[in-house]
Amino acid sequence: MKVIVAKDYDDAAKKAADIIEKVVRDNPTCTLGLATGSSPVGMYKELARRCKEEGLDFSKIHSVNLDEYVGLEPTHDQSYRYFMNDNLFDHINIDKANTYVAKGVGDVAANLKEFNEVLDKTDIEIQVLGVGPDGHLGFNEPGDTLYDGAHEETLEDSTIEANKRFFASKEEVPTHAVTMGMGNIMRAKALLMIIGGNKKAAATKLLIEDKIDPHCPATFMRLHRDATVVIEESLAKEIGYIQ
């Protein structure tokens, strides 16, 4: 696993964008695995800038997203489809017909069947990842059992608590989500995680402790043949990864 220490969030965003840009330029028809949350927003803004100002071409790129809340229409301003449109797709020359975010409304079983069918026929060139404070990837919550394929997760209270800042109240935060499984994530050709802020516990388990722990799904990144973690310098110092 490769670790890149960035000076701050903006530098982390640029370093992560460099990695995605190389993938896009080397394989302009590939599929990107994308993530939501605060971690990749700066990277998405930088990629949008490079598309507009430097000719980075997404016109033949496909994408598939990690997850989606159950119960939110795609037009809801906290749905992950809305997030992707607002933070990336509306600002680059990608064909939205080539972007896939799982459905959060309707028949959950049917939505998961479609999600798994998409994943089964898709080779993800690089999967972008954030990480929850408890170490979850996508919405794969910590536990004794992790799932291979796309499935529905009941969200832990810590996850709901972390996401309540995006809603009017904690009660409005969805309690379920559909998510790629750990197997789907690990089958991507490459993984790219951006980590900083209040993720001390997850970063410690990932970078300091020598254990693959289903109670911290992020630690499975260490098993991947081509995984990169971009970590902010302040967090790297806080956990003792660097002096």
N, C-alpha and C positions, 0 to 999 in steps of 0.2 A: 504494500500500500504506500503510495507516494503522498507526502504531506508538504503542502506549500504554506508558508507563514506569510500572511499579508499584513501590511502596516496598520490598516484599519478597514472599515467596511467598504469604503469606496475602492480601495486597492484590491480587496477580495473580489469585489464585483468585476473589476477589470481583468484580474487574473483568471477568474472563472470564464469570463467572456472570451478571453484568448483561447481557452480550450475548446469552447463550443465553436468559435469561428474556424479554427483549424479543422474540426470535424466537418463543418458545412462546406468549406472550400475543398477539402479532400474528397468528399462524397456528397455532391449537391442534390442527390435524390434520396438521401438516407432518412430514417425515422429517428426523431429525437424523443426521448422520454422526458417529460416535463413535470415540474412540481410547483405548488403554490406556497403561500406563506411569505413571511417577511424576508427570509434569507435570500431568495433568488431575485427579488424585485430590482435591486441595483444592477444585477447582471442583465436582466431583461431590458432595462433602460439603456444600458451600454450597447447591447446588441441592436436595439432599435436605432440608436444613433449611428452605429456603423452601417446599418442597412441604408439609412437615408444619406449619410455623408461620405461613405467609403465604398458603397456598392456591394455590401455583403448581401448575397442573393438567397432568399428563402423561397423563391417561386416554385421550386420542385420538391421542397422539403415536406415531409409528413411529420406528424407528431401524435403522441398518445400521452395522456396525463395519468398520474399515479392514482387519483382518487376523486371522489365527489361526495358531498353531504347527501344523505337521504332526506328527502322532503323539501328540497329547495328547487324551485323552477330555475332553468338556465338564465332567466332574466333577473333573478333575485340578485341584489348587489353583493351578497356574500356567497353566492354559488361559485364554484371553481371555474365553470365555463365563463361566467362574467369576469372573474379575476383574470383569466388568461386573455380574454378579448381586451380588457381595459389596460393590462400591463404589458402585453406583447403583441398579440395578433393584429390589433387595430393599428399598430405602428410599424409593421414590417410587411413585405410583399408576399406573405404566405397566402395560399388559397385555403380559406377556412373549411372548405369541403375536405381538405386533407388533414384536418385537425380532429382529434377524437378526445372528448371528455365524457366519461360514463354518465349515463342518465341518473339523476337523483330522484326523479318522480315517476310514478306509475308502478308497474309490477316489478318488485325488487328482483325476484327470481329471473324474470325475463331480461331485466337489465343486466344482471350478472352473467347470464348465458351469452348475451351479445358481447359484453366486455371480455369474457374469456375467449370467445371466438375471434375477436379482434387481436387479442394478445397471442393466441395460438398461431396466427398467420403473419405475425409482425416480428421482424428482427430489429430490436432497438439498438442503435449504434452507440448511444450514450444516454444514461439515465441520470437526470439531475435529481438531487436529494437535498432536502433540509432534514432537520432532526428535531423531534420533540424534546422538551426538558427531561422526559423520562426515557428518552432513547428510541421512541417509536419512529419507524420509517413508513412513509405514506401514513395510513392509519392502522398499520400493524402494531397493535398495542402489546406491551410486555406481558408475558405469561408463560406457563409451562408448555403451551402448544403454539406453534406458528404455522400458518397456512401456506401452501405452495401456490395456489391459484387465486384469482380474484374472488372476493368474498365480502360478506357484510360483517362489519365490526360494531360492537357496542362500545362507545367511547368511554374511556376512563374519566373520572371526575377531574383528574389533573389536566387532561386534554381539554375538557370543556372549560375549565377554569382559565387555561392559557388562551383559549380562543374567544372568551366572552368579551374581550376588549373591542372586537369587531361588530358586536351586536348591542342593541339597546339594553339588554339585560341578560344575565346568565340563563334565564328560563327560555330565551329565544334561541340559544345555541342548539343545533341538532344533536341528538343523542346517538345517532347511528350514521355510518358512512359505508360506501362501497369503496374498496381499495384493491390495488394489485396485491398479490401475495408476495411473500419473501422469495419464492421461487421465480416469479416473474421478474422481480428486481434483479436477482442474482444472475439471470440468464441474459441480461443486457451485456453487450460487448464491453462496455466500460461504465464506470460509475463516477459521478462527480458530486461531492458533498461540500456545501458551504456552511460553515459553523462559526458562530460567534455569540456575543451577547450573554444571555443568562443560561447557557447550555453547559455549565461547568460539570455537572454530574455525568451527562452523556459523553462529553469530550474526555473526561477522565477515564471512563470505562473503555472508550474507543482507542485512545492514544497511550494511556499509561498502564492500565491493567492488562494482564496477559490471560484473558479468558473470553471465549465465545459464549455469550450469555443470552438465552432467549428472553430473559427479563430486561435486556437492553438490546433490542433488535439491531441497532446501529453497529454493534460489534461484529455482525456477520460480514460487514464490509471487508474485514481483514482476510476473509477467505477468498475474496474475488481476485481474479488474475490481473485486472487492470482497474484499480480503484484509486481515486485522487481525493484528498481532503484539503480544502482551502480553509484555513483557520486564521482568525484575527489574532494579531500579535498579543494583544492584551489578554485574551483568553488562554493562549498558549503559555504565557508567563504565569497566569493565575493557577493553572493546573500543574505547573512544573515541567512542561514539555521542553521549554527553553528557559534560559536564565534572563 
